[in-house]
Amino acid sequence: KYEEDVPGGGAGGGAPRTSPSLSSFLIGRAAESVELANYLYWYLRVEMANPVYESHYREVYEEFRERLSRVKVRDRAIVKEEDEGGEEDGAAGDDDGPAATLWDLLADQDDFITGIMECQSEARLARGKKDAKEAAFRDLLERRGLGRIPRPVPLPSDPRVWVRGVDPGSIRMFKSALYPAVLDFVVDEDRGGGEGGGDEETAPAAAAAPTIKVMVKTGDDLRQDQLVIMMIRLMDRLLKRSALDLCLRPYSILAMPDDSGLMEFVNDSVPVSQVLASHSGNSILSYFRSVAPSPGGDDGGGGGGGSRGVRPEVLQAYVRSCAGYCVLTYLLGVGDRHLDNIMIQPTGNFFHIGECLLFLPEPDIFGLFCSNASSAWVHVLGERGPRRACTEICFSLPPTVHFSWQIGLSIACIQTLGSYSDGIQSHSRRHSGSQRRYVEAFFYPRTDVSASSPMFRAHVETLIRI
């Protein structure tokens, strides 16, 4: 997107730009990494679906295809050019990879994932309620032979994991207008067993293979969610470089063409609404006591050093992740906080899903703190010690994030350009100012960054009542 202002470099801009360019740089790096090639491939596929940018990204896509068609993959790794000469004779029969070239690998992956998306989209339209739609989804997957594909491919949302099919029997659809589905992808762990597929002796091994749960969504634009997770993951890395681990849980997510995509299904996570409804006294603390009781049997009577009946490491993860997500979602202006999109794990990790409102002005974003969950999550902190720790973490984050303000502003620029800003702008058009100015207000360095938002500081102090 940064190249569109270069003379002759945009859509309909005349002669193609000269190398080196940003696109050539990214393509060169992608030719050396399966993971980067995976992400760049799906990014281009999404952008080409936008009529405004289609012609520009079509050129990049064709250059990308031409380059990757010359890159070979073996044992899930790029074959270096200096190694190709000695492997040509008889190498094809020993290739455990799903394709002879990196482009063939991505094409196989595209066919596999697109087939699943088409099945889910068709199943959503099947007559009947949830059970009937699930049955239709299972039948479609089995008829298309997607339960076990000939050769493994990287999982698009997390290309570190290679899969060789799905388990149709694991399908679970959620009752909503779009009927998103969770299903198990079969992880391929055999790196030396050839192409597989079809041999009856290998069928039991495939059935017993490890799986990874992934949510499949069609009819929903996931680009904004992907951008938020990218920002949180980036800030998590920056904070860890400053020796501050907030136990954040940025789940894997990937937007795909035609308003579809994949999301990691975080095992053992439950929404706060379910926790409050199923535990005595509408208490998150009761939930932690039931899933992670303290070995010492501390009943949480309120002593200054007690763990309130919860394992100390779980309580610490809860304090850190609460503080981290409260501040980071504040910096991003995330709104629409409610009890169904705030999740908790037995390990104490606290995280958000479904970032459908972004870059809201400051007065509109305190819904997170003022929601029905506020008293519940503050109650878990209990005595003065954890409350003090939580507030200290909250106040220490803005200076750390401000220190890397150039990175934040660069990402803000990306968000305000191209098709990835469509969803953000549709929710923010009633507010004055641009997304860039909003983020700049928080990331731009000041003389005293600790006092950059007195309103935020006062609100946290009032809420936690230290």
DOSE-867520 format. One record per residue (C-alpha): residue number from 0; residue in three letters; y, x, z. Coordinates in Angstrom, 2 decimals. Layout:
DOSE-867520
{NUM, 'ALA', {Y, X, Z}},
...
END
This chain:
DOSE-867520
{0, 'LYS', {0.00, 0.00, 0.00}},
{1, 'TYR', {2.33, 2.94, 0.62}},
{2, 'GLU', {2.01, 3.83, -3.08}},
{3, 'GLU', {3.43, 0.59, -4.43}},
{4, 'ASP', {7.02, 1.83, -4.25}},
{5, 'VAL', {6.19, 4.95, -6.25}},
{6, 'PRO', {7.59, 4.64, -9.82}},
{7, 'GLY', {4.79, 3.73, -12.15}},
{8, 'GLY', {2.36, 3.31, -9.26}},
{9, 'GLY', {2.42, -0.40, -8.49}},
{10, 'ALA', {0.95, -3.42, -10.14}},
{11, 'GLY', {2.31, -3.61, -13.65}},
{12, 'GLY', {4.20, -0.38, -13.02}},
{13, 'GLY', {3.40, 1.30, -16.32}},
{14, 'ALA', {1.73, 4.68, -16.53}},
{15, 'PRO', {-0.72, 5.47, -13.77}},
{16, 'ARG', {0.52, 7.70, -10.97}},
{17, 'THR', {-0.38, 11.35, -11.01}},
{18, 'SER', {-2.79, 12.88, -8.54}},
{19, 'PRO', {-2.85, 13.73, -5.76}},
{20, 'SER', {-2.19, 10.24, -4.35}},
{21, 'LEU', {-3.21, 8.41, -1.22}},
{22, 'SER', {-5.92, 6.55, -3.10}},
{23, 'SER', {-7.35, 9.76, -4.54}},
{24, 'PHE', {-7.31, 11.33, -1.09}},
{25, 'LEU', {-9.19, 8.39, 0.46}},
{26, 'ILE', {-11.70, 8.27, -2.37}},
{27, 'GLY', {-12.33, 12.00, -1.97}},
{28, 'ARG', {-12.96, 11.57, 1.74}},
{29, 'ALA', {-15.17, 8.53, 1.14}},
{30, 'ALA', {-17.30, 10.57, -1.24}},
{31, 'GLU', {-18.18, 12.76, 1.75}},
{32, 'SER', {-18.97, 10.02, 4.29}},
{33, 'VAL', {-21.15, 6.92, 4.03}},
{34, 'GLU', {-19.23, 5.26, 6.88}},
{35, 'LEU', {-15.81, 5.78, 5.33}},
{36, 'ALA', {-17.10, 4.72, 1.91}},
{37, 'ASN', {-18.42, 1.51, 3.51}},
{38, 'TYR', {-15.07, 0.57, 5.04}},
{39, 'LEU', {-13.03, 1.51, 1.98}},
{40, 'TYR', {-15.36, -0.50, -0.25}},
{41, 'TRP', {-14.90, -3.72, 1.73}},
{42, 'TYR', {-11.18, -3.15, 2.15}},
{43, 'LEU', {-10.77, -2.95, -1.63}},
{44, 'ARG', {-13.01, -5.98, -2.14}},
{45, 'VAL', {-10.77, -8.02, 0.15}},
{46, 'GLU', {-7.55, -6.83, -1.45}},
{47, 'MET', {-8.78, -7.56, -4.97}},
{48, 'ALA', {-9.18, -11.21, -3.98}},
{49, 'ASN', {-5.39, -11.45, -3.59}},
{50, 'PRO', {-3.73, -12.27, -6.94}},
{51, 'VAL', {-0.54, -10.42, -5.97}},
{52, 'TYR', {-2.28, -7.07, -5.45}},
{53, 'GLU', {-5.41, -7.54, -7.56}},
{54, 'SER', {-4.36, -5.43, -10.55}},
{55, 'HIS', {-3.19, -2.54, -8.36}},
{56, 'TYR', {-6.36, -2.42, -6.30}},
{57, 'ARG', {-8.55, -3.00, -9.34}},
{58, 'GLU', {-7.46, 0.40, -10.64}},
{59, 'VAL', {-8.30, 2.04, -7.33}},
{60, 'TYR', {-11.62, 0.19, -7.19}},
{61, 'GLU', {-12.64, 1.44, -10.63}},
{62, 'GLU', {-11.72, 5.02, -9.72}},
{63, 'PHE', {-13.69, 4.57, -6.49}},
{64, 'ARG', {-16.73, 3.26, -8.38}},
{65, 'GLU', {-16.63, 6.08, -10.91}},
{66, 'ARG', {-16.48, 8.76, -8.21}},
{67, 'LEU', {-19.19, 7.32, -5.95}},
{68, 'SER', {-21.52, 6.82, -8.91}},
{69, 'ARG', {-21.80, 10.61, -9.04}},
{70, 'VAL', {-22.53, 11.02, -5.31}},
{71, 'LYS', {-26.16, 11.05, -4.23}},
{72, 'VAL', {-27.52, 9.82, -0.89}},
{73, 'ARG', {-30.66, 11.10, 0.77}},
{74, 'ASP', {-31.90, 10.44, 4.31}},
{75, 'ARG', {-28.78, 8.36, 4.97}},
{76, 'ALA', {-26.50, 11.32, 4.29}},
{77, 'ILE', {-24.44, 12.58, 1.38}},
{78, 'VAL', {-26.22, 15.20, -0.72}},
{79, 'LYS', {-23.94, 18.19, -1.07}},
{80, 'GLU', {-23.30, 19.34, -4.63}},
{81, 'GLU', {-24.73, 22.77, -3.96}},
{82, 'ASP', {-27.99, 21.14, -2.80}},
{83, 'GLU', {-28.47, 18.89, -5.81}},
{84, 'GLY', {-29.87, 21.51, -8.16}},
{85, 'GLY', {-32.89, 22.30, -6.03}},
{86, 'GLU', {-33.75, 18.66, -5.40}},
{87, 'GLU', {-33.77, 17.19, -8.87}},
{88, 'ASP', {-37.43, 17.88, -9.54}},
{89, 'GLY', {-39.55, 15.30, -7.76}},
{90, 'ALA', {-36.77, 14.33, -5.37}},
{91, 'ALA', {-36.58, 10.67, -6.34}},
{92, 'GLY', {-39.99, 9.84, -4.99}},
{93, 'ASP', {-39.17, 11.30, -1.58}},
{94, 'ASP', {-35.81, 9.61, -1.22}},
{95, 'ASP', {-35.76, 7.47, 1.92}},
{96, 'GLY', {-32.28, 6.23, 1.12}},
{97, 'PRO', {-31.81, 2.76, -0.30}},
{98, 'ALA', {-30.19, 4.01, -3.50}},
{99, 'ALA', {-29.98, 7.07, -5.73}},
{100, 'THR', {-26.18, 7.11, -5.57}},
{101, 'LEU', {-23.67, 6.08, -2.96}},
{102, 'TRP', {-22.33, 3.37, -5.25}},
{103, 'ASP', {-25.81, 1.91, -5.72}},
{104, 'LEU', {-26.14, 1.86, -1.92}},
{105, 'LEU', {-22.93, -0.13, -1.55}},
{106, 'ALA', {-23.97, -2.48, -4.36}},
{107, 'ASP', {-27.30, -3.15, -2.61}},
{108, 'GLN', {-25.43, -3.78, 0.63}},
{109, 'ASP', {-23.01, -6.15, -1.11}},
{110, 'ASP', {-25.85, -8.16, -2.65}},
{111, 'PHE', {-27.59, -8.46, 0.73}},
{112, 'ILE', {-24.52, -9.51, 2.73}},
{113, 'THR', {-23.15, -11.79, 0.02}},
{114, 'GLY', {-26.50, -13.56, -0.09}},
{115, 'ILE', {-26.36, -14.19, 3.66}},
{116, 'MET', {-22.78, -15.49, 3.40}},
{117, 'GLU', {-23.73, -17.84, 0.59}},
{118, 'CYS', {-26.65, -19.18, 2.62}},
{119, 'GLN', {-24.46, -19.78, 5.65}},
{120, 'SER', {-21.75, -21.45, 3.60}},
{121, 'GLU', {-24.30, -23.72, 1.92}},
{122, 'ALA', {-25.99, -24.53, 5.24}},
{123, 'ARG', {-22.66, -25.65, 6.71}},
{124, 'LEU', {-22.53, -28.40, 4.08}},
{125, 'ALA', {-26.07, -29.62, 4.75}},
{126, 'ARG', {-26.35, -33.17, 6.01}},
{127, 'GLY', {-27.07, -33.66, 9.67}},
{128, 'LYS', {-26.07, -32.07, 12.93}},
{129, 'LYS', {-26.39, -28.51, 14.18}},
{130, 'ASP', {-30.19, -28.43, 14.25}},
{131, 'ALA', {-30.41, -29.62, 10.64}},
{132, 'LYS', {-27.89, -27.01, 9.52}},
{133, 'GLU', {-29.80, -24.26, 11.32}},
{134, 'ALA', {-33.02, -25.35, 9.62}},
{135, 'ALA', {-31.26, -25.33, 6.24}},
{136, 'PHE', {-29.91, -21.82, 6.94}},
{137, 'ARG', {-33.38, -20.52, 7.84}},
{138, 'ASP', {-34.91, -22.04, 4.74}},
{139, 'LEU', {-32.24, -20.57, 2.46}},
{140, 'LEU', {-32.67, -17.08, 3.91}},
{141, 'GLU', {-36.45, -17.22, 3.50}},
{142, 'ARG', {-36.27, -18.53, -0.04}},
{143, 'ARG', {-33.92, -15.72, -1.05}},
{144, 'GLY', {-36.16, -13.11, 0.53}},
{145, 'LEU', {-33.43, -11.82, 2.85}},
{146, 'GLY', {-35.78, -11.55, 5.80}},
{147, 'ARG', {-36.85, -8.13, 4.53}},
{148, 'ILE', {-35.06, -6.32, 1.75}},
{149, 'PRO', {-36.72, -3.53, -0.28}},
{150, 'ARG', {-34.64, -0.68, 1.11}},
{151, 'PRO', {-32.36, -0.36, 4.17}},
{152, 'VAL', {-28.57, -0.51, 3.92}},
{153, 'PRO', {-25.77, 0.19, 6.41}},
{154, 'LEU', {-24.52, -2.79, 8.40}},
{155, 'PRO', {-20.99, -3.32, 6.99}},
{156, 'SER', {-19.34, -4.01, 10.35}},
{157, 'ASP', {-20.99, -0.94, 11.93}},
{158, 'PRO', {-22.31, 1.43, 9.24}},
{159, 'ARG', {-23.80, 3.75, 11.87}},
{160, 'VAL', {-26.59, 1.15, 12.07}},
{161, 'TRP', {-28.94, 0.72, 9.12}},
{162, 'VAL', {-30.73, -2.59, 8.64}},
{163, 'ARG', {-33.53, -3.78, 6.38}},
{164, 'GLY', {-33.30, -7.55, 6.72}},
{165, 'VAL', {-32.64, -10.43, 9.08}},
{166, 'ASP', {-34.81, -12.56, 11.33}},
{167, 'PRO', {-34.40, -16.16, 10.07}},
{168, 'GLY', {-36.02, -17.49, 13.24}},
{169, 'SER', {-33.19, -16.09, 15.39}},
{170, 'ILE', {-30.46, -18.24, 13.83}},
{171, 'ARG', {-28.14, -20.05, 16.23}},
{172, 'MET', {-25.14, -21.98, 14.93}},
{173, 'PHE', {-22.20, -23.04, 17.08}},
{174, 'LYS', {-20.79, -26.55, 17.16}},
{175, 'SER', {-17.42, -26.15, 15.50}},
{176, 'ALA', {-15.78, -27.13, 12.25}},
{177, 'LEU', {-16.97, -23.93, 10.52}},
{178, 'TYR', {-20.39, -23.64, 12.22}},
{179, 'PRO', {-20.37, -19.84, 12.69}},
{180, 'ALA', {-23.88, -18.46, 13.07}},
{181, 'VAL', {-25.42, -15.67, 15.12}},
{182, 'LEU', {-28.55, -14.04, 13.74}},
{183, 'ASP', {-30.54, -10.89, 14.36}},
{184, 'PHE', {-30.34, -8.08, 11.82}},
{185, 'VAL', {-33.52, -5.96, 11.84}},
{186, 'VAL', {-32.61, -2.35, 12.53}},
{187, 'ASP', {-34.37, 0.26, 10.43}},
{188, 'GLU', {-35.51, 3.23, 12.49}},
{189, 'ASP', {-38.03, 4.70, 10.02}},
{190, 'ARG', {-36.30, 7.53, 8.19}},
{191, 'GLY', {-39.37, 8.87, 6.50}},
{192, 'GLY', {-41.49, 5.90, 5.50}},
{193, 'GLY', {-40.40, 5.43, 1.93}},
{194, 'GLU', {-39.04, 2.21, 0.53}},
{195, 'GLY', {-41.36, -0.14, 2.41}},
{196, 'GLY', {-41.41, -3.87, 1.91}},
{197, 'GLY', {-44.38, -5.99, 0.95}},
{198, 'ASP', {-47.16, -4.00, 2.65}},
{199, 'GLU', {-49.03, -6.22, 5.08}},
{200, 'GLU', {-49.71, -3.24, 7.38}},
{201, 'THR', {-46.00, -2.71, 7.87}},
{202, 'ALA', {-45.22, -6.36, 8.64}},
{203, 'PRO', {-46.04, -6.18, 12.38}},
{204, 'ALA', {-43.91, -3.08, 12.73}},
{205, 'ALA', {-41.01, -4.89, 11.09}},
{206, 'ALA', {-41.47, -7.88, 13.41}},
{207, 'ALA', {-41.38, -5.56, 16.44}},
{208, 'ALA', {-38.42, -3.55, 15.19}},
{209, 'PRO', {-35.22, -3.53, 17.25}},
{210, 'THR', {-32.52, -5.98, 16.26}},
{211, 'ILE', {-28.77, -6.29, 16.56}},
{212, 'LYS', {-27.02, -9.65, 16.93}},
{213, 'VAL', {-24.17, -10.30, 14.51}},
{214, 'MET', {-21.98, -13.37, 14.05}},
{215, 'VAL', {-21.63, -14.52, 10.44}},
{216, 'LYS', {-18.49, -16.51, 9.64}},
{217, 'THR', {-17.43, -18.21, 6.43}},
{218, 'GLY', {-14.27, -20.23, 5.87}},
{219, 'ASP', {-12.36, -18.13, 8.44}},
{220, 'ASP', {-9.91, -15.31, 7.66}},
{221, 'LEU', {-10.77, -12.40, 9.97}},
{222, 'ARG', {-8.15, -9.95, 8.75}},
{223, 'GLN', {-5.81, -10.46, 11.69}},
{224, 'ASP', {-8.64, -10.20, 14.21}},
{225, 'GLN', {-9.69, -6.96, 12.55}},
{226, 'LEU', {-6.17, -5.56, 12.82}},
{227, 'VAL', {-5.92, -6.42, 16.53}},
{228, 'ILE', {-9.25, -4.77, 17.28}},
{229, 'MET', {-8.16, -1.73, 15.28}},
{230, 'MET', {-4.98, -1.48, 17.38}},
{231, 'ILE', {-6.90, -1.85, 20.64}},
{232, 'ARG', {-9.46, 0.75, 19.57}},
{233, 'LEU', {-6.68, 3.17, 18.60}},
{234, 'MET', {-4.83, 2.72, 21.89}},
{235, 'ASP', {-8.11, 3.08, 23.78}},
{236, 'ARG', {-8.59, 6.50, 22.15}},
{237, 'LEU', {-5.03, 7.54, 22.97}},
{238, 'LEU', {-5.43, 6.46, 26.59}},
{239, 'LYS', {-8.71, 8.33, 26.95}},
{240, 'ARG', {-7.02, 11.46, 25.68}},
{241, 'SER', {-4.69, 11.02, 28.65}},
{242, 'ALA', {-7.76, 10.79, 30.94}},
{243, 'LEU', {-7.36, 7.04, 31.41}},
{244, 'ASP', {-10.53, 5.04, 30.69}},
{245, 'LEU', {-9.80, 1.31, 30.90}},
{246, 'CYS', {-13.36, 0.17, 30.13}},
{247, 'LEU', {-12.11, -1.69, 27.05}},
{248, 'ARG', {-14.62, -3.42, 24.77}},
{249, 'PRO', {-13.31, -3.42, 21.17}},
{250, 'TYR', {-16.17, -5.11, 19.36}},
{251, 'SER', {-17.07, -4.41, 15.73}},
{252, 'ILE', {-15.54, -6.75, 13.16}},
{253, 'LEU', {-15.10, -6.67, 9.39}},
{254, 'ALA', {-13.17, -9.05, 7.17}},
{255, 'MET', {-14.74, -9.82, 3.80}},
{256, 'PRO', {-13.67, -11.63, 0.63}},
{257, 'ASP', {-13.42, -15.42, 0.38}},
{258, 'ASP', {-12.44, -15.88, 4.05}},
{259, 'SER', {-15.68, -14.57, 5.46}},
{260, 'GLY', {-16.78, -11.71, 7.66}},
{261, 'LEU', {-19.04, -10.22, 10.30}},
{262, 'MET', {-18.43, -9.88, 14.05}},
{263, 'GLU', {-20.47, -8.08, 16.66}},
{264, 'PHE', {-22.04, -10.51, 19.10}},
{265, 'VAL', {-21.58, -8.85, 22.50}},
{266, 'ASN', {-24.77, -9.33, 24.47}},
{267, 'ASP', {-24.58, -10.88, 27.95}},
{268, 'SER', {-20.91, -11.82, 27.57}},
{269, 'VAL', {-19.83, -15.30, 28.70}},
{270, 'PRO', {-16.48, -17.08, 28.46}},
{271, 'VAL', {-14.48, -17.50, 31.65}},
{272, 'SER', {-14.64, -21.27, 31.21}},
{273, 'GLN', {-18.43, -21.16, 31.53}},
{274, 'VAL', {-18.24, -18.84, 34.55}},
{275, 'LEU', {-15.83, -21.08, 36.41}},
{276, 'ALA', {-17.83, -24.21, 35.59}},
{277, 'SER', {-21.20, -22.84, 36.68}},
{278, 'HIS', {-20.35, -20.98, 39.90}},
{279, 'SER', {-19.33, -22.31, 43.29}},
{280, 'GLY', {-15.65, -22.66, 43.95}},
{281, 'ASN', {-14.74, -22.02, 40.30}},
{282, 'SER', {-15.01, -18.36, 41.20}},
{283, 'ILE', {-15.39, -15.26, 39.04}},
{284, 'LEU', {-16.18, -13.45, 42.27}},
{285, 'SER', {-19.22, -15.71, 42.80}},
{286, 'TYR', {-20.39, -14.82, 39.29}},
{287, 'PHE', {-20.19, -11.08, 40.00}},
{288, 'ARG', {-21.97, -11.52, 43.32}},
{289, 'SER', {-24.83, -13.25, 41.53}},
{290, 'VAL', {-25.22, -10.75, 38.65}},
{291, 'ALA', {-24.15, -7.50, 40.33}},
{292, 'PRO', {-24.55, -7.84, 44.12}},
{293, 'SER', {-23.56, -4.91, 46.28}},
{294, 'PRO', {-26.62, -2.95, 47.55}},
{295, 'GLY', {-25.08, -2.85, 51.01}},
{296, 'GLY', {-24.87, -6.61, 51.20}},
{297, 'ASP', {-21.11, -6.60, 51.81}},
{298, 'ASP', {-20.07, -10.26, 51.98}},
{299, 'GLY', {-16.52, -9.45, 51.01}},
{300, 'GLY', {-14.96, -10.52, 54.25}},
{301, 'GLY', {-11.68, -8.85, 53.32}},
{302, 'GLY', {-11.97, -5.40, 54.83}},
{303, 'GLY', {-9.79, -2.77, 53.30}},
{304, 'GLY', {-12.71, -0.70, 51.99}},
{305, 'GLY', {-15.25, -3.42, 51.16}},
{306, 'SER', {-16.61, -4.14, 47.72}},
{307, 'ARG', {-16.48, -7.92, 48.27}},
{308, 'GLY', {-20.22, -8.18, 47.72}},
{309, 'VAL', {-20.02, -6.65, 44.23}},
{310, 'ARG', {-21.25, -3.24, 43.08}},
{311, 'PRO', {-18.27, -0.84, 43.20}},
{312, 'GLU', {-18.67, 0.33, 39.58}},
{313, 'VAL', {-18.61, -3.29, 38.37}},
{314, 'LEU', {-15.48, -4.08, 40.37}},
{315, 'GLN', {-13.83, -0.93, 39.04}},
{316, 'ALA', {-14.65, -1.83, 35.43}},
{317, 'TYR', {-13.24, -5.30, 36.04}},
{318, 'VAL', {-9.98, -3.98, 37.53}},
{319, 'ARG', {-9.49, -1.47, 34.72}},
{320, 'SER', {-10.35, -3.80, 31.84}},
{321, 'CYS', {-8.21, -6.63, 33.25}},
{322, 'ALA', {-5.21, -4.35, 33.51}},
{323, 'GLY', {-5.84, -2.82, 30.11}},
{324, 'TYR', {-6.18, -6.05, 28.16}},
{325, 'CYS', {-3.27, -7.71, 29.98}},
{326, 'VAL', {-0.92, -4.90, 28.98}},
{327, 'LEU', {-2.25, -4.28, 25.46}},
{328, 'THR', {-2.21, -7.96, 24.51}},
{329, 'TYR', {1.31, -8.13, 25.97}},
{330, 'LEU', {2.41, -5.23, 23.77}},
{331, 'LEU', {0.90, -6.94, 20.72}},
{332, 'GLY', {2.44, -10.30, 21.58}},
{333, 'VAL', {-0.93, -12.03, 21.63}},
{334, 'GLY', {-0.71, -15.71, 22.50}},
{335, 'ASP', {-3.01, -18.71, 22.68}},
{336, 'ARG', {-4.86, -17.37, 25.71}},
{337, 'HIS', {-7.34, -19.89, 27.05}},
{338, 'LEU', {-10.55, -19.80, 29.05}},
{339, 'ASP', {-12.84, -20.02, 26.02}},
{340, 'ASN', {-11.64, -16.79, 24.40}},
{341, 'ILE', {-11.55, -14.62, 27.50}},
{342, 'MET', {-14.99, -13.07, 28.00}},
{343, 'ILE', {-16.72, -11.31, 30.91}},
{344, 'GLN', {-19.86, -9.17, 31.05}},
{345, 'PRO', {-22.14, -8.55, 34.05}},
{346, 'THR', {-20.98, -4.92, 33.90}},
{347, 'GLY', {-17.46, -6.08, 34.83}},
{348, 'ASN', {-15.95, -5.63, 31.38}},
{349, 'PHE', {-13.25, -8.19, 30.58}},
{350, 'PHE', {-12.16, -8.69, 26.94}},
{351, 'HIS', {-10.64, -11.12, 24.47}},
{352, 'ILE', {-11.84, -12.68, 21.23}},
{353, 'GLY', {-10.11, -14.77, 18.57}},
{354, 'GLU', {-6.62, -13.26, 18.31}},
{355, 'CYS', {-5.08, -16.14, 16.37}},
{356, 'LEU', {-1.44, -15.72, 17.49}},
{357, 'LEU', {0.23, -12.34, 17.23}},
{358, 'PHE', {3.68, -10.77, 17.68}},
{359, 'LEU', {5.08, -13.66, 19.66}},
{360, 'PRO', {8.45, -13.11, 21.38}},
{361, 'GLU', {8.35, -12.08, 25.04}},
{362, 'PRO', {8.97, -15.47, 26.68}},
{363, 'ASP', {6.04, -17.02, 24.80}},
{364, 'ILE', {3.31, -14.58, 25.73}},
{365, 'PHE', {2.92, -15.05, 29.45}},
{366, 'GLY', {0.28, -17.71, 28.90}},
{367, 'LEU', {-2.32, -15.07, 29.73}},
{368, 'PHE', {-0.91, -14.61, 33.21}},
{369, 'CYS', {-0.02, -18.23, 33.86}},
{370, 'SER', {-3.29, -19.75, 32.64}},
{371, 'ASN', {-5.86, -21.39, 34.87}},
{372, 'ALA', {-7.71, -18.07, 34.96}},
{373, 'SER', {-4.89, -16.23, 36.73}},
{374, 'SER', {-5.73, -17.18, 40.31}},
{375, 'ALA', {-9.43, -16.72, 39.59}},
{376, 'TRP', {-9.19, -13.16, 38.28}},
{377, 'VAL', {-6.64, -12.11, 40.88}},
{378, 'HIS', {-8.92, -13.50, 43.63}},
{379, 'VAL', {-11.63, -11.04, 42.55}},
{380, 'LEU', {-9.27, -8.16, 43.36}},
{381, 'GLY', {-9.35, -9.27, 46.97}},
{382, 'GLU', {-7.94, -6.76, 49.41}},
{383, 'ARG', {-4.89, -4.60, 48.96}},
{384, 'GLY', {-6.71, -1.59, 47.47}},
{385, 'PRO', {-7.98, -3.09, 44.18}},
{386, 'ARG', {-4.76, -5.08, 43.74}},
{387, 'ARG', {-2.70, -1.94, 44.10}},
{388, 'ALA', {-5.00, -0.12, 41.64}},
{389, 'CYS', {-4.62, -2.91, 39.10}},
{390, 'THR', {-0.82, -2.90, 39.24}},
{391, 'GLU', {-0.64, 0.89, 39.07}},
{392, 'ILE', {-2.77, 0.84, 35.90}},
{393, 'CYS', {-0.56, -1.89, 34.40}},
{394, 'PHE', {2.60, 0.09, 35.05}},
{395, 'SER', {1.15, 3.39, 33.81}},
{396, 'LEU', {0.17, 2.06, 30.38}},
{397, 'PRO', {3.56, 1.50, 28.68}},
{398, 'PRO', {4.68, 5.16, 29.13}},
{399, 'THR', {1.35, 6.41, 27.75}},
{400, 'VAL', {1.52, 4.07, 24.74}},
{401, 'HIS', {5.21, 4.86, 24.15}},
{402, 'PHE', {4.31, 8.54, 23.98}},
{403, 'SER', {2.45, 7.83, 20.72}},
{404, 'TRP', {5.08, 5.53, 19.30}},
{405, 'GLN', {4.93, 7.02, 15.78}},
{406, 'ILE', {1.32, 5.88, 15.37}},
{407, 'GLY', {2.14, 2.40, 16.61}},
{408, 'LEU', {5.04, 2.05, 14.20}},
{409, 'SER', {2.91, 3.27, 11.28}},
{410, 'ILE', {0.34, 0.58, 11.96}},
{411, 'ALA', {3.10, -1.99, 12.32}},
{412, 'CYS', {4.25, -1.04, 8.82}},
{413, 'ILE', {0.74, -1.58, 7.45}},
{414, 'GLN', {0.59, -4.98, 9.11}},
{415, 'THR', {3.82, -6.13, 7.48}},
{416, 'LEU', {2.76, -5.09, 3.97}},
{417, 'GLY', {0.21, -6.58, 1.63}},
{418, 'SER', {-2.26, -9.39, 2.10}},
{419, 'TYR', {-3.22, -8.35, 5.64}},
{420, 'SER', {0.11, -9.75, 6.87}},
{421, 'ASP', {-0.52, -13.23, 5.45}},
{422, 'GLY', {-2.19, -14.64, 8.55}},
{423, 'ILE', {0.30, -12.99, 10.91}},
{424, 'GLN', {3.32, -14.33, 9.02}},
{425, 'SER', {1.92, -17.86, 8.89}},
{426, 'HIS', {1.85, -17.97, 12.70}},
{427, 'SER', {5.14, -16.12, 13.24}},
{428, 'ARG', {7.47, -17.67, 10.70}},
{429, 'ARG', {9.12, -19.83, 13.35}},
{430, 'HIS', {10.18, -16.74, 15.28}},
{431, 'SER', {13.14, -14.57, 14.40}},
{432, 'GLY', {12.72, -10.92, 13.49}},
{433, 'SER', {9.94, -9.04, 11.77}},
{434, 'GLN', {6.68, -7.80, 13.17}},
{435, 'ARG', {7.93, -4.25, 12.74}},
{436, 'ARG', {11.01, -4.87, 14.91}},
{437, 'TYR', {8.84, -6.51, 17.55}},
{438, 'VAL', {6.44, -3.57, 17.82}},
{439, 'GLU', {9.29, -1.08, 17.57}},
{440, 'ALA', {10.86, -2.65, 20.66}},
{441, 'PHE', {7.82, -1.62, 22.69}},
{442, 'PHE', {6.79, 1.65, 21.02}},
{443, 'TYR', {10.14, 3.32, 20.47}},
{444, 'PRO', {10.70, 6.06, 23.06}},
{445, 'ARG', {13.34, 5.47, 25.70}},
{446, 'THR', {14.94, 7.59, 28.41}},
{447, 'ASP', {13.03, 5.71, 31.10}},
{448, 'VAL', {9.96, 4.16, 29.50}},
{449, 'SER', {8.64, 3.00, 32.87}},
{450, 'ALA', {11.49, 0.47, 32.96}},
{451, 'SER', {11.10, -0.56, 29.31}},
{452, 'SER', {10.22, -4.13, 30.26}},
{453, 'PRO', {11.53, -5.19, 33.69}},
{454, 'MET', {10.43, -8.76, 32.96}},
{455, 'PHE', {6.84, -7.61, 32.51}},
{456, 'ARG', {6.89, -5.50, 35.67}},
{457, 'ALA', {8.41, -8.26, 37.81}},
{458, 'HIS', {5.94, -10.79, 36.52}},
{459, 'VAL', {2.91, -8.61, 37.31}},
{460, 'GLU', {4.20, -7.88, 40.80}},
{461, 'THR', {4.77, -11.57, 41.45}},
{462, 'LEU', {1.38, -12.54, 40.09}},
{463, 'ILE', {-0.69, -10.03, 42.04}},
{464, 'ARG', {1.56, -10.29, 45.11}},
{465, 'ILE', {1.25, -6.72, 46.37}},
END
